[in-house]
Amino acid sequence: MQQGCQSAINELIISRKSNYILALKENQSSFLEQVKDEFTFSKSETTIEDINYGYGRIETRKSSVILDFKHL
């Protein structure tokens, strides 16, 4: 297990039964499509929207949580 690599960190977090959020980049196209399908076809448990105003722009961030993955 390499120190600092994403999969090693994921395994450590899961082994300690902790919660986590990981970023998914567009260069992981196959996995990205699976995640998009999950959010399209599964029911999210919680969705939170945050709107910030500053630096001459409006930023909207939306976060959804799915606990029971069916399409991934």
Stockholm file with secondary structure:
# STOCKHOLM 1.0

chainA/1-72         MQQGCQSAINELIISRKSNYILALKENQSSFLEQVKDEFTFSKSETTIEDINYGYGRIETRKSSVILDFKHL
#=GR chainA/1-72 SS CCTTCHHHHHHHHHHTTCCCCCCCCTTCHHHHHHHHHHHHHSCCSEEEEEEEEETTEEEEEEEEECSSCSCC
#=GC SS_cons        CCTTCHHHHHHHHHHTTCCCCCCCCTTCHHHHHHHHHHHHHSCCSEEEEEEEEETTEEEEEEEEECSSCSCC
//
